[in-house]
Amino acid sequence: MRTFAIALLATTCLFLGACGGDSGGGGGSPEGTYVMDMESMKPEVEKMVGPMFDAAMKMLEMLPEDQRAAKKKELNAKKDEAMAEAMKNMNFSAVLNSDGTFHVKEGDAVKAKGTWKLDGETMTFTTTEEDGKKKDNPEALAGTFKNGTIRFKPEKDMPFDLVFKKQ
């Protein structure tokens, strides 16, 4: 499903960097386990999935009125299924250790490792390893840390922010 592929790509891009620091950002110490905050991301995922279904809904206007209501209900159910599937497949977590290292997991599999740094509210991840392989050229990605939440703005191919909430 395209939605899952984009989310996976974005999340992988997200962790091509590391976070950091020992203070700042509000919400206490950043060390700990973070999970994707699906409630915060749901409206953004909806913006990505929605246009496909909106186009299909417009096509339903060509149907006779007596068939239209049933087809709209069916299409809305499919949209809900697509959203649920997209959200289910975004099963990523990040663990920030007190020694300035992190690892990202998809389900139970470690996908990336590296270092993190926090400077005020700016959190930077530098990825040094992906899928068990050391990176020749570590990549960094910055986001914000505030009130126990890490938010990464989209990369050029990412249509929505990635939001992680401390457990």
PyMOL commands that set and color helices and strands:
alter all, ss='L'
color gray80, all
select helices_A, chain A and resi 2-14+38-60+65-88
alter helices_A, ss='H'
color red, helices_A
select strands_A, chain A and resi 32-36+92-96+101-106+109-119+122-130+133-146+149-152+162-166
alter strands_A, ss='S'
color yellow, strands_A
deselect
rebuild
show_as cartoon
